[in-house]
Amino acid sequence: MSSSLGGRGPEWVTAPLNDGVEVFALPQRLTRALANASSAELEELAGRWTTRLKSADGDDMTGDDLLAVLQGVARLATSAVSTGGALYSWSF
């Protein structure tokens, strides 16, 4: 059962289950924006993301390279757009 998260966010493909697993589709507008983002735009977004994490928690919350994460997601978005598909995420 799909359920919209306020109409602007991801759409659940599988709503959160008791074990915390959920699957959602990213909005097509976001997928296209990621697919079309330049390297400079991804770098700026990663910088803003890092700043937000630091201000919210006082330090780096993650050891991940946030730019590399965004670049990887942007590549997936490019593939999704070029094949007419969608971009999905799951968490647990």
Secondary structure, 3 states (H helix, E strand, C coil): CCEECCCCCCEEEECCCCCCCEEEECCHHHHHHHHHCCHHHHHHHHHHHHHHHHHHHCCCCCCCCHHHHHHHHHHHHHHHHHHCCCCEEEEC
